[in-house]
Amino acid sequence: MTRSGEGLTDAADGVRPGIARVRRMVSVDQPASALDPAAVARAHRAVEPLHSQIYFAPELEERLTGLGLKAGRMAYFAGRAAPMGPVGAGVVTATFYNFSPSLVAHMIPRAWTIALPEQVVAARFDAARASLTRLLGGPEAVAAPEVAELAGLLREACTVLTPQGRPLYAGHADLPWPDEPLLELWHAASLLREHRGDGHIAALLHAGLSGLEALITHTATGRGFTEPAAKASRGWREEEWVGCRAELAERGLLDDAGLTAEGEAVRARVEAATDELSAAPWEHLGAERTARVTELGKGFSRALVANGAFGSGIFAR
C-alpha cells in the first residue's frame, strides 16, 4: 500500500533543508555511515512482504469476521488501526492517507461497536502466525534458525525508531513484543513498514499532494498498483478521480499519456525522501547486517509468493 507524492530537493546538493536537517539528526552522535542509500530501499522491499501478506491472507478475514466484523474494508481498517485504540474515522483517514474519507466513515467507528481493538490485535497476531506458517512451508520451516536470525536483526533495527510524528507506527510500537520468533519477525516487519509509511506521508504533505493526488500519481507510474485496483479498493467516486486528474494536469504533473517529465521527477524525489526518512534502522545495523536482512528477507518473500500469497483475502474484495 504505497503512499506517493512529491519530493524535497535543493539546488546545492539535491536535498532541501528539511531533509538535510533530518539527515543530520539521524547521524547525531553516530559514526558516518558507509551504507549505500540504495540499500535502504532494497531492505524495505525484501522485508515488507512479510508484513503485507496478512492483508491477502484468508486467515485474517476468518478471524476478524469471527469477531463479527464485516469482510473486506471493515476488517482491513479495523485490523490495521486497532493498535491505535478505538480511534475515529478522521484518524484512520489521516494515517491511511489515500482512502476516501467517506469509505472510512462507513466502517469506522462502527467497527469498535462490534469488536474491541484489543480483540482485533490478538486476532491479527494469531492470523499472522497461521498465514506465515502456511506460506513459509509449515512448522518445520518457521522453526528454522534463519527465522530467528532475521527476527533478531529486525528487532535490533527497530531499537532506533522513534514515534515523534509517526502516529500509525507509534500505535503499533506500544504493543508488547511477542515471545516467539515468527511473531517477533512479523511485528518487527510491521513496525518498519508503518514507520516508513508515516515518513512517506510527511513527504507527501511537504509536496502538497492530497491522498487522492498521491494515489493517482502513484498509479500513473505503471509500477505496482494499477488504476483499476486503486479505484476498486480506495473508495473514490469517479467524478472525484476525474476532477483530481484535471487538477494534476493543470499543475503540469499529468497528461493523457500519464506522468509528465515533472511528474516523474516528483515521484522520484518523494521516494528518495522516503528512503532518507526511513534510513535510521538500516544505518544502525550497518552495511553487512543490512545486506543479510535483504538476503534473508528476499528468500522468505520468494517463498510467500511461491506458496500463493497476495492472491486473495481482504484486498480481493
TORZANU-696215 format. One record per atom (N, C-alpha, C, O): x, z, y. Coordinates in steps of 0.05 Angstrom, whole numbers, padded with zeros to 5 digits, always signed. Example, Ala and Ser with C-alpha at 12.3 -4.5 7.8 and 13.67 -1.06 7.14 Angstrom:
2
+00264+00156-00114;+00246+00156-00090;+00264+00156-00066;+00285+00169-00066;+00257+00142-00045;+00273+00143-00021;+00258+00157+00001;+00268+00161+00023;
//
This chain:
317
+00016+00000-00024;+00000+00000+00000;+00017+00000+00025;+00020+00020+00038;+00028-00021+00030;+00047-00023+00052;+00033-00023+00079;+00012-00035+00082;+00044-00009+00098;+00033-00009+00125;+00053-00024+00143;+00076-00018+00143;+00043-00043+00158;+00061-00063+00170;+00060-00063+00200;+00041-00051+00212;+00079-00076+00214;+00078-00079+00243;+00104-00086+00256;+00121-00099+00244;+00107-00079+00282;+00130-00088+00298;+00153-00068+00296;+00149-00044+00290;+00176-00078+00301;+00200-00061+00300;+00211-00053+00328;+00197-00056+00348;+00235-00043+00328;+00246-00030+00351;+00274-00039+00356;+00292-00031+00341;+00278-00057+00375;+00305-00068+00379;+00316-00063+00407;+00301-00057+00425;+00342-00066+00409;+00356-00062+00434;+00377-00085+00437;+00389-00093+00418;+00380-00094+00462;+00398-00117+00466;+00426-00111+00459;+00442-00128+00452;+00433-00085+00460;+00461-00078+00455;+00468-00078+00425;+00487-00092+00417;+00452-00064+00409;+00460-00062+00381;+00438-00067+00361;+00440-00060+00338;+00416-00078+00371;+00394-00085+00352;+00375-00061+00347;+00357-00064+00331;+00380-00038+00360;+00363-00015+00356;+00355-00003+00382;+00373+00003+00399;+00329+00001+00387;+00321+00013+00412;+00329+00042+00413;+00336+00054+00392;+00329+00054+00437;+00339+00082+00440;+00325+00101+00421;+00338+00119+00411;+00298+00098+00416;+00284+00117+00399;+00296+00117+00371;+00300+00139+00360;+00301+00094+00360;+00312+00093+00333;+00342+00101+00333;+00351+00113+00314;+00356+00095+00355;+00383+00105+00357;+00384+00135+00357;+00402+00147+00345;+00364+00148+00371;+00363+00177+00371;+00358+00187+00343;+00369+00207+00334;+00339+00174+00329;+00333+00182+00301;+00358+00181+00284;+00363+00199+00269;+00373+00159+00287;+00398+00156+00271;+00417+00178+00277;+00430+00189+00259;+00419+00185+00303;+00438+00207+00310;+00428+00234+00298;+00444+00249+00288;+00401+00239+00300;+00390+00264+00290;+00394+00266+00260;+00401+00288+00250;+00391+00244+00245;+00394+00244+00216;+00423+00251+00210;+00428+00264+00189;+00442+00243+00227;+00470+00246+00220;+00483+00271+00232;+00507+00275+00228;+00467+00287+00247;+00479+00311+00259;+00490+00329+00237;+00477+00334+00217;+00514+00338+00242;+00528+00356+00223;+00532+00345+00195;+00537+00360+00176;+00530+00319+00192;+00534+00306+00166;+00558+00287+00169;+00561+00275+00190;+00573+00283+00148;+00594+00263+00150;+00583+00235+00152;+00560+00230+00144;+00598+00217+00164;+00588+00190+00167;+00582+00178+00140;+00598+00181+00121;+00559+00165+00137;+00551+00154+00112;+00562+00126+00108;+00563+00109+00126;+00572+00121+00083;+00581+00095+00076;+00559+00079+00061;+00564+00058+00050;+00535+00090+00062;+00512+00078+00048;+00505+00051+00061;+00500+00050+00085;+00503+00030+00044;+00494+00004+00053;+00465+00007+00062;+00449+00017+00046;+00457-00001+00086;+00429+00001+00095;+00410-00012+00075;+00387-00002+00072;+00418-00034+00063;+00400-00047+00044;+00395-00029+00019;+00375-00034+00005;+00412-00010+00014;+00408+00008-00009;+00383+00025-00006;+00371+00033-00025;+00376+00031+00020;+00351+00047+00025;+00327+00032+00015;+00310+00043+00000;+00324+00007+00022;+00302-00009+00013;+00302-00013-00017;+00281-00013-00030;+00326-00017-00029;+00327-00021-00058;+00318+00004-00073;+00304+00002-00092;+00327+00027-00063;+00319+00052-00076;+00289+00056-00074;+00276+00064-00093;+00278+00050-00051;+00249+00053-00047;+00234+00034-00067;+00215+00043-00080;+00242+00009-00069;+00228-00010-00086;+00231-00002-00115;+00212-00007-00131;+00253+00011-00123;+00257+00019-00151;+00240+00043-00158;+00230+00045-00181;+00236+00061-00139;+00223+00087-00146;+00193+00086-00140;+00177+00099-00155;+00184+00072-00120;+00156+00072-00111;+00136+00066-00133;+00115+00079-00134;+00141+00047-00151;+00121+00042-00172;+00115+00066-00190;+00094+00068-00201;+00135+00084-00193;+00130+00108-00209;+00108+00125-00197;+00093+00139-00212;+00105+00124-00171;+00082+00138-00159;+00057+00120-00159;+00036+00129-00168;+00060+00096-00149;+00036+00080-00143;+00021+00070-00167;-00002+00061-00165;+00033+00071-00191;+00018+00063-00215;-00007+00080-00218;-00026+00071-00231;-00007+00104-00207;-00030+00121-00210;-00056+00109-00199;-00078+00115-00210;-00054+00093-00178;-00078+00081-00166;-00091+00060-00183;-00113+00051-00178;-00076+00051-00203;-00086+00030-00221;-00091+00041-00249;-00099+00026-00268;-00086+00066-00253;-00088+00078-00280;-00116+00087-00286;-00128+00102-00271;-00127+00078-00309;-00154+00087-00316;-00156+00118-00320;-00177+00129-00317;-00133+00130-00327;-00133+00159-00330;-00142+00174-00305;-00155+00194-00306;-00133+00163-00281;-00141+00176-00256;-00171+00174-00251;-00184+00194-00245;-00182+00150-00254;-00210+00147-00249;-00227+00163-00269;-00247+00175-00261;-00218+00165-00294;-00232+00181-00314;-00234+00210-00305;-00255+00222-00307;-00212+00221-00296;-00211+00249-00289;-00226+00255-00263;-00239+00275-00260;-00224+00237-00244;-00238+00242-00218;-00268+00237-00220;-00283+00252-00208;-00276+00217-00235;-00305+00214-00239;-00315+00237-00257;-00339+00244-00255;-00298+00248-00274;-00306+00272-00289;-00313+00295-00271;-00328+00313-00279;-00301+00296-00248;-00307+00317-00228;-00333+00311-00212;-00343+00328-00198;-00343+00286-00216;-00367+00278-00201;-00362+00258-00179;-00382+00248-00167;-00337+00252-00173;-00331+00233-00152;-00339+00205-00160;-00338+00198-00184;-00347+00188-00141;-00353+00161-00147;-00328+00145-00153;-00307+00149-00141;-00330+00127-00173;-00307+00110-00179;-00300+00092-00155;-00317+00086-00139;-00275+00083-00153;-00267+00065-00132;-00257+00079-00108;-00239+00097-00110;-00268+00072-00085;-00257+00082-00059;-00259+00112-00056;-00240+00125-00046;-00281+00124-00064;-00283+00153-00061;-00261+00167-00077;-00248+00186-00067;-00257+00158-00102;-00236+00170-00118;-00208+00166-00105;-00192+00184-00106;-00204+00142-00094;-00178+00137-00081;-00174+00155-00057;-00153+00169-00054;-00193+00155-00038;-00190+00171-00014;-00187+00200-00020;-00169+00214-00009;-00204+00211-00037;-00202+00239-00044;-00176+00246-00059;-00164+00266-00053;-00168+00229-00077;-00144+00234-00092;-00119+00236-00075;-00103+00254-00079;-00117+00217-00057;-00092+00216-00041;-00093+00236-00018;-00072+00247-00010;-00117+00242-00008;-00119+00261+00015;-00121+00290+00006;-00115+00307+00023;-00127+00296-00019;-00132+00323-00027;-00109+00342-00021;-00115+00366-00015;-00084+00334-00023;-00063+00354-00016;-00064+00364+00013;-00053+00385+00019;-00078+00349+00031;-00081+00359+00058;-00104+00378+00062;-00108+00389+00083;-00120+00383+00040;-00143+00400+00042;-00168+00384+00048;-00168+00360+00048;-00191+00398+00054;-00217+00384+00058;-00218+00372+00086;-00236+00379+00102;-00201+00353+00092;-00200+00340+00118;-00223+00321+00122;-00236+00312+00103;-00228+00315+00147;-00249+00296+00154;-00241+00267+00153;-00218+00261+00148;-00260+00250+00159;-00255+00221+00158;-00234+00213+00178;-00219+00194+00173;-00233+00226+00202;-00214+00218+00222;-00185+00222+00213;-00168+00206+00218;-00180+00244+00199;-00153+00250+00189;-00145+00230+00168;-00122+00220+00167;-00164+00223+00150;-00158+00204+00129;-00153+00176+00141;-00134+00162+00133;-00169+00168+00160;-00165+00142+00174;-00138+00141+00187;-00124+00121+00186;-00131+00163+00201;-00105+00164+00215;-00082+00162+00196;-00062+00148+00202;-00083+00176+00174;-00059+00178+00157;-00058+00155+00137;-00036+00148+00128;-00081+00143+00130;-00080+00120+00112;-00077+00094+00128;-00066+00074+00118;-00085+00094+00153;-00079+00075+00174;-00093+00048+00174;-00105+00040+00194;-00093+00033+00152;-00103+00006+00154;-00130+00002+00140;-00138-00021+00135;-00144+00024+00134;-00171+00022+00123;-00191+00023+00146;-00186+00036+00166;-00214+00010+00142;-00235+00011+00162;-00246+00039+00165;-00252+00052+00145;-00248+00050+00189;-00259+00077+00193;-00286+00080+00181;-00293+00101+00171;-00303+00059+00182;-00330+00061+00171;-00329+00064+00141;-00346+00078+00130;-00310+00051+00127;-00308+00054+00099;-00300+00083+00092;-00311+00095+00073;-00280+00093+00106;-00271+00120+00101;-00294+00140+00105;-00298+00158+00089;-00308+00137+00128;-00330+00155+00134;-00353+00155+00114;-00368+00174+00112;-00355+00133+00099;-00376+00131+00079;-00369+00149+00055;-00387+00157+00039;-00343+00156+00052;-00334+00171+00028;-00325+00200+00035;-00327+00218+00018;-00314+00203+00058;-00302+00229+00067;-00317+00238+00092;-00320+00222+00110;-00326+00263+00094;-00320+00286+00077;-00339+00291+00054;-00338+00312+00041;-00357+00272+00048;-00376+00276+00026;-00362+00283+00000;-00372+00299-00016;-00338+00272-00004;-00324+00277-00030;-00320+00307-00034;-00320+00317-00056;-00315+00322-00012;-00309+00351-00014;-00334+00367-00021;-00331+00391-00028;-00357+00356-00018;-00381+00370-00027;-00385+00367-00057;-00402+00380-00069;-00370+00349-00069;-00372+00343-00098;-00350+00357-00114;-00355+00369-00135;-00325+00355-00103;-00302+00368-00117;-00284+00380-00096;-00279+00368-00075;-00274+00403-00101;-00255+00417-00083;-00228+00403-00084;-00220+00392-00105;-00214+00402-00061;-00187+00389-00061;-00169+00399-00083;-00154+00384-00095;-00169+00426-00089;-00151+00436-00109;-00158+00425-00137;-00141+00422-00154;-00184+00421-00142;-00192+00408-00167;-00182+00379-00169;-00172+00370-00190;-00183+00366-00147;-00174+00338-00146;-00144+00336-00150;-00134+00319-00165;-00129+00354-00137;-00100+00354-00141;-00093+00359-00170;-00076+00345-00181;-00105+00379-00183;-00099+00385-00210;-00106+00361-00228;-00091+00355-00247;-00128+00348-00223;-00136+00325-00239;-00117+00302-00236;-00111+00287-00254;-00106+00299-00212;-00088+00277-00206;-00061+00282-00221;-00050+00263-00232;-00051+00306-00221;-00026+00312-00236;-00031+00307-00266;-00014+00296-00280;-00054+00315-00276;-00060+00311-00304;-00061+00281-00310;-00051+00272-00331;-00073+00266-00292;-00074+00237-00296;-00047+00224-00295;-00041+00206-00310;-00030+00234-00277;-00002+00223-00275;+00013+00228-00301;+00027+00210-00310;+00010+00252-00312;+00024+00257-00337;+00014+00238-00359;+00031+00226-00373;-00012+00234-00361;-00023+00217-00382;-00015+00187-00377;-00008+00174-00396;-00017+00178-00353;-00012+00150-00348;+00018+00143-00351;+00024+00122-00363;+00035+00160-00342;+00064+00155-00345;+00073+00157-00374;+00089+00141-00383;+00061+00176-00389;+00068+00178-00417;+00060+00152-00431;+00075+00141-00448;+00036+00142-00425;+00027+00117-00438;+00045+00093-00429;+00054+00077-00446;+00050+00090-00403;+00063+00067-00393;+00093+00066-00398;+00105+00045-00399;+00105+00089-00401;+00134+00090-00406;+00140+00089-00436;+00163+00088-00444;+00119+00090-00453;+00124+00085-00481;+00119+00108-00500;+00127+00107-00523;+00105+00130-00490;+00098+00151-00508;+00114+00177-00504;+00133+00177-00488;+00107+00198-00519;+00121+00224-00515;+00151+00223-00519;+00165+00237-00504;+00161+00208-00538;+00190+00207-00541;+00204+00195-00517;+00225+00204-00508;+00191+00174-00506;+00203+00160-00482;+00204+00179-00458;+00224+00179-00444;+00183+00194-00453;+00183+00211-00429;+00200+00237-00433;+00205+00251-00414;+00208+00242-00459;+00226+00265-00464;+00255+00256-00463;+00273+00273-00467;+00260+00231-00457;+00288+00221-00456;+00303+00234-00433;+00292+00241-00413;+00329+00238-00437;+00345+00251-00416;+00345+00237-00389;+00349+00249-00368;+00341+00210-00390;+00341+00195-00365;+00317+00203-00347;+00320+00201-00322;+00295+00211-00359;+00272+00220-00343;+00280+00245-00327;+00275+00247-00303;+00292+00264-00341;+00300+00289-00328;+00322+00283-00308;+00323+00296-00287;+00340+00265-00314;+00362+00258-00295;+00350+00247-00269;+00358+00255-00248;+00332+00227-00272;+00320+00216-00247;+00304+00237-00232;+00304+00237-00208;+00289+00253-00247;+00274+00274-00233;+00292+00293-00217;+00286+00300-00194;+00315+00300-00229;+00333+00317-00214;+00345+00304-00190;+00348+00317-00169;+00352+00278-00192;+00363+00264-00169;+00342+00262-00147;+00349+00266-00123;+00318+00255-00154;+00297+00252-00133;+00290+00279-00120;+00285+00280-00096;+00289+00300-00136;+00284+00326-00125;+00305+00334-00105;+00300+00345-00084;+00330+00328-00112;+00352+00333-00094;+00349+00317-00068;+00354+00327-00046;+00342+00291-00071;+00337+00274-00048;+00316+00286-00029;+00318+00284-00005;+00296+00298-00041;+00274+00309-00025;+00281+00334-00009;+00266+00342+00009;+00304+00346-00015;+00311+00371-00002;+00316+00367+00028;+00315+00387+00043;+00322+00343+00037;+00327+00338+00065;+00303+00327+00080;+00305+00321+00104;+00281+00323+00067;+00257+00313+00080;+00245+00335+00098;+00245+00358+00090;+00235+00327+00121;+00222+00346+00139;+00194+00337+00146;+00188+00313+00146;+00176+00356+00151;+00147+00350+00155;+00140+00341+00184;+00118+00331+00188;+00157+00346+00203;+00150+00340+00231;+00141+00311+00234;+00156+00292+00228;+00117+00307+00244;+00107+00281+00249;+00100+00265+00224;+00096+00241+00225;+00099+00279+00201;+00094+00266+00176;+00070+00280+00161;+00075+00294+00141;+00046+00277+00171;+00024+00294+00161;+00016+00289+00132;+00011+00308+00117;+00016+00264+00123;+00009+00260+00095;+00031+00270+00076;+00025+00282+00056;+00056+00265+00084;+00078+00277+00068;+00076+00307+00068;+00080+00320+00048;+00070+00319+00092;+00070+00349+00094;+00050+00361+00075;+00055+00382+00063;+00026+00348+00073;+00006+00359+00054;+00016+00359+00026;+00013+00378+00011;+00029+00337+00018;+00040+00336-00010;+00063+00355-00013;+00067+00367-00035;+00079+00359+00008;+00102+00376+00006;+00094+00406+00003;+00110+00422-00006;+00070+00413+00012;+00060+00440+00009;+00052+00447-00020;+00049+00471-00026;+00050+00427-00037;+00043+00432-00064;+00067+00444-00079;+00089+00436-00073;+00062+00462-00098;+00085+00472-00114;+00097+00451-00132;+00083+00433-00141;+00123+00453-00136;+00136+00434-00154;+00127+00439-00183;+00126+00462-00191;+00121+00417-00198;+00114+00421-00226;+00139+00431-00242;+00161+00428-00232;+00134+00442-00265;+00156+00453-00281;+00163+00436-00305;+00177+00446-00323;+00154+00411-00306;+00161+00393-00328;+00174+00368-00316;+00164+00358-00295;+00195+00357-00328;+00209+00335-00315;+00192+00311-00308;+00196+00299-00287;+00173+00303-00325;+00157+00279-00320;+00141+00283-00294;+00140+00264-00278;+00128+00306-00291;+00112+00310-00267;+00130+00316-00243;+00123+00310-00220;+00153+00328-00247;+00173+00331-00226;+00181+00304-00215;+00184+00300-00191;+00186+00285-00234;+00192+00258-00226;+00170+00245-00209;+00175+00234-00188;+00145+00248-00219;+00123+00236-00204;+00119+00248-00177;+00113+00234-00157;+00121+00275-00175;+00117+00288-00150;+00139+00280-00130;+00133+00276-00106;+00163+00279-00139;+00185+00271-00121;+00181+00243-00111;+00185+00237-00087;+00173+00224-00129;+00167+00197-00120;+00144+00196-00100;+00145+00180-00082;+00125+00214-00104;+00102+00215-00085;+00112+00225-00058;+00104+00214-00037;+00128+00245-00057;+00138+00256-00032;+00154+00234-00017;+00151+00231+00007;+00172+00221-00031;+00188+00200-00018;+00171+00177-00008;+00176+00167+00014;+00150+00170-00023;+00133+00148-00015;+00117+00156+00010;+00115+00140+00029;+00105+00179+00011;+00088+00187+00033;+00105+00193+00058;+00097+00188+00081;+00129+00203+00054;+00147+00207+00077;+00154+00181+00090;+00154+00178+00114;+00161+00161+00073;+00167+00134+00084;+00143+00122+00097;+00145+00110+00119;+00119+00125+00085;+00095+00114+00097;+00088+00126+00124;+00080+00111+00142;+00092+00152+00127;+00087+00164+00153;+00106+00153+00174;+00099+00149+00197;+00131+00149+00166;+00150+00137+00184;+00143+00108+00192;+00147+00099+00214;+00132+00094+00173;+00123+00066+00178;+00101+00066+00199;+00101+00049+00216;+00083+00085+00197;+00062+00087+00217;+00074+00092+00245;+00064+00081+00265;+00094+00109+00246;+00107+00114+00272;+00118+00088+00284;+00116+00083+00308;+00130+00071+00267;+00140+00045+00276;+00117+00027+00285;+00120+00013+00305;+00095+00028+00272;+00071+00012+00280;+00061+00021+00307;+00055+00004+00324;+00059+00047+00310;+00049+00057+00336;+00068+00049+00359;+00059+00042+00380;+00093+00051+00354;+00113+00043+00374;+00109+00013+00381;+00114+00005+00404;+00102-00003+00361;+00098-00031+00365;+00071-00038+00378;+00067-00061+00386;+00053-00019+00379;+00027-00024+00390;+00009-00040+00371;-00009-00054+00381;+00013-00037+00345;-00004-00051+00326;-00024-00032+00314;-00016-00010+00304;-00049-00039+00315;-00070-00023+00303;-00069-00026+00272;-00053-00042+00262;-00085-00010+00259;-00086-00012+00230;-00093-00039+00220;-00080-00050+00202;-00113-00051+00232;-00122-00078+00224;-00101-00099+00231;-00096-00117+00215;-00089-00096+00255;-00068-00115+00262;-00044-00113+00243;-00032-00134+00236;-00038-00089+00235;-00016-00085+00216;-00022-00098+00190;-00005-00111+00177;-00047-00095+00181;-00056-00106+00155;-00054-00136+00156;-00045-00149+00137;-00064-00148+00177;-00065-00178+00179;-00037-00189+00180;-00031-00209+00167;-00020-00177+00196;+00008-00187+00198;+00022-00184+00171;+00039-00200+00164;+00016-00163+00157;+00029-00160+00130;+00019-00181+00111;+00036-00193+00097;-00007-00186+00109;-00017-00206+00091;-00007-00234+00099;-00003-00251+00081;-00002-00239+00124;+00007-00265+00134;+00035-00272+00125;+00043-00295+00127;+00050-00251+00116;+00077-00257+00107;+00076-00273+00080;+00096-00286+00073;+00054-00271+00065;+00053-00284+00039;+00068-00269+00018;+00072-00280-00004;+00077-00245+00023;+00093-00230+00004;+00077-00205-00004;+00072-00187+00012;+00070-00203-00029;+00056-00179-00039;+00026-00180-00035;+00012-00194-00049;+00016-00165-00016;-00012-00161-00011;-00025-00186+00000;-00016-00196+00021;-00045-00197-00013;-00058-00222-00004;-00082-00216+00014;-00092-00194+00014;-00090-00236+00029;-00113-00232+00047;-00139-00226+00032;-00153-00208+00040;-00145-00240+00010;-00169-00233-00005;-00169-00205-00015;-00189-00191-00015;-00146-00196-00025;-00144-00168-00035;-00147-00148-00012;-00160-00127-00016;-00135-00154+00011;-00138-00136+00033;-00167-00134+00043;-00176-00113+00049;-00180-00157+00044;-00208-00157+00053;-00226-00142+00033;-00244-00127+00041;-00220-00145+00007;-00236-00132-00013;-00233-00102-00014;-00251-00087-00021;-00209-00092-00007;-00203-00064-00011;-00203-00047+00014;-00206-00023+00013;-00199-00060+00037;-00196-00044+00062;-00221-00040+00078;-00222-00024+00097;-00242-00056+00072;-00268-00050+00083;-00275-00061+00111;-00295-00054+00122;-00258-00079+00121;-00263-00090+00148;-00284-00112+00146;-00284-00128+00127;-00302-00114+00166;-00322-00135+00167;-00308-00161+00174;-00287-00161+00188;-00320-00184+00166;-00308-00210+00171;-00305-00215+00201;-00284-00226+00210;-00324-00206+00217;-00322-00211+00246;-00300-00194+00258;-00287-00203+00278;-00294-00171+00247;-00272-00155+00256;-00245-00169+00250;-00227-00170+00266;-00244-00179+00226;-00220-00194+00217;-00215-00218+00235;-00192-00222+00244;-00236-00234+00239;-00233-00258+00256;-00225-00251+00284;-00207-00264+00296;-00237-00231+00295;-00231-00223+00323;-00202-00213+00325;-00189-00219+00345;-00193-00198+00306;-00166-00188+00306;-00145-00211+00304;-00125-00211+00317;-00151-00230+00287;-00133-00253+00284;-00131-00268+00311;-00109-00277+00319;-00153-00270+00325;-00153-00283+00351;-00135-00268+00371;-00120-00280+00387;-00137-00241+00371;-00121-00225+00389;-00091-00228+00382;-00074-00229+00400;-00085-00229+00356;-00057-00232+00348;-00046-00260+00357;-00023-00262+00364;-00064-00280+00355;-00056-00306+00365;-00050-00306+00395;-00031-00319+00404;-00066-00292+00410;-00062-00290+00439;-00036-00277+00445;-00023-00283+00465;-00027-00259+00428;-00002-00245+00432;+00022-00261+00422;+00045-00253+00425;+00017-00285+00410;+00038-00302+00401;+00050-00294+00374;+00072-00303+00367;+00035-00277+00359;+00046-00268+00333;+00035-00284+00310;+00046-00282+00288;+00013-00298+00314;-00001-00312+00292;-00012-00338+00301;-00020-00341+00324;-00011-00358+00284;-00025-00384+00289;-00039-00393+00263;-00040-00378+00244;-00049-00417+00263;-00064-00426+00240;-00047-00428+00215;-00057-00427+00193;-00021-00431+00218;-00002-00433+00196;+00007-00406+00185;+00019-00405+00164;+00001-00385+00200;+00010-00358+00192;+00025-00345+00214;+00019-00349+00238;+00045-00329+00207;+00061-00315+00228;+00078-00336+00243;+00089-00354+00231;+00079-00332+00269;+00097-00348+00285;+00126-00337+00282;+00130-00317+00268;+00145-00350+00295;+00172-00340+00294;+00174-00312+00305;+00188-00295+00294;+00159-00307+00327;+00158-00280+00338;+00145-00260+00319;+00154-00238+00316;+00124-00269+00306;+00111-00252+00286;+00129-00245+00263;+00130-00222+00254;+00144-00264+00253;+00164-00259+00232;+00185-00239+00242;+00193-00221+00227;+00194-00243+00267;+00214-00224+00277;+00203-00196+00280;+00217-00177+00274;+00178-00194+00288;+00165-00168+00290;+00164-00154+00263;+00171-00131+00260;+00156-00170+00242;+00155-00159+00215;+00182-00149+00205;+00185-00128+00193;+00203-00165+00211;+00229-00158+00202;+00239-00133+00216;+00252-00116+00204;+00233-00131+00242;+00242-00107+00257;+00228-00082+00248;+00241-00060+00246;+00203-00083+00242;+00189-00059+00233;+00199-00050+00206;+00201-00025+00201;+00205-00068+00188;+00216-00060+00162;+00243-00047+00165;+00250-00028+00151;+00259-00058+00183;+00285-00046+00188;+00282-00018+00200;+00297+00000+00192;+00263-00015+00218;+00258+00012+00230;+00249+00031+00209;+00256+00054+00208;+00231+00022+00191;+00221+00039+00169;+00244+00048+00151;+00245+00071+00143;+00263+00030+00145;+00286+00038+00129;+00302+00059+00144;+00312+00078+00132;+00306+00055+00170;+00321+00075+00186;+00308+00103+00184;+00321+00123+00180;+00281+00103+00186;+00267+00128+00186;+00265+00141+00159;+00257+00164+00156;+00271+00126+00138;+00270+00137+00111;+00297+00138+00097;+00299+00141+00073;+00318+00137+00113;+00345+00136+00102;+00356+00163+00094;+00374+00164+00077;+00346+00185+00106;+00359+00211+00102;+00362+00219+00073;+00384+00229+00066;+00342+00216+00056;+00346+00226+00028;+00367+00210+00013;+00381+00222-00003;+00370+00185+00019;+00390+00168+00005;+00418+00173+00017;+00437+00172+00002;+00419+00177+00042;+00445+00185+00054;+00454+00212+00043;+00478+00216+00038;+00435+00230+00038;+00442+00256+00027;+00453+00252-00001;+00472+00266-00009;+00441+00235-00017;+00452+00231-00044;+00478+00216-00044;+00495+00221-00061;+00482+00198-00025;+00506+00182-00024;+00503+00156-00040;+00484+00153-00056;+00522+00139-00037;+00521+00112-00049;+00519+00112-00079;+00503+00098-00091;+00536+00129-00092;+00538+00128-00121;+00512+00139-00134;+00501+00126-00152;+00502+00161-00124;+00477+00172-00136;+00453+00156-00128;+00434+00154-00144;+00453+00144-00104;+00431+00126-00097;+00430+00102-00115;+00409+00093-00123;+00454+00091-00122;+00455+00068-00140;+00444+00076-00167;+00431+00060-00181;+00450+00101-00176;+00440+00110-00202;+00409+00113-00201;+00396+00106-00220;+00399+00123-00179;+00370+00124-00176;+00357+00096-00178;+00337+00092-00192;+00370+00077-00165;+00359+00049-00166;+00360+00038-00194;+00342+00025-00203;+00382+00043-00208;+00385+00033-00235;+00363+00046-00253;+00350+00031-00268;+00360+00072-00252;+00340+00085-00269;+00312+00077-00261;+00295+00072-00278;+00307+00077-00235;+00280+00070-00226;+00272+00042-00233;+00249+00037-00241;+00290+00023-00231;+00284-00004-00239;+00277-00006-00269;+00258-00020-00277;+00292+00008-00285;+00287+00008-00314;+00259+00019-00320;+00244+00007-00336;+00252+00041-00308;+00226+00053-00313;+00204+00035-00302;+00183+00032-00314;+00208+00024-00278;+00188+00007-00266;+00183-00018-00283;+00160-00027-00285;+00204-00029-00294;+00200-00052-00312;+00183-00045-00336;+00167-00060-00345;+00188-00021-00347;+00172-00011-00369;+00142-00008-00361;+00125-00015-00377;+00137+00002-00337;+00110+00004-00328;+00095-00023-00328;+00073-00025-00338;+00109-00042-00316;+00097-00069-00315;+00093-00081-00342;+00072-00093-00348;+00113-00078-00359;+00111-00090-00386;+00088-00077-00402;+00077-00091-00420;+00081-00052-00396;+00060-00039-00411;+00033-00039-00397;+00015-00024-00404;+00030-00057-00376;+00004-00062-00365;-00003-00047-00340;-00027-00046-00333;+00016-00034-00326;+00009-00021-00301;+00000-00041-00280;+00007-00064-00282;-00015-00031-00261;-00023-00047-00237;-00044-00068-00244;-00047-00087-00228;-00058-00066-00266;-00078-00086-00273;-00106-00077-00272;-00124-00094-00274;-00111-00051-00268;-00139-00041-00268;-00140-00016-00251;-00123-00012-00234;-00160+00000-00256;-00163+00026-00242;-00177+00023-00216;-00192+00004-00211;-00173+00043-00198;-00189+00044-00173;-00186+00020-00156;-00205+00012-00142;-00162+00008-00156;-00158-00015-00138;-00170-00041-00149;-00170-00062-00135;-00180-00040-00173;-00194-00064-00184;-00222-00066-00174;-00236-00086-00179;-00232-00045-00159;-00260-00044-00151;-00262-00051-00121;-00284-00052-00110;
//
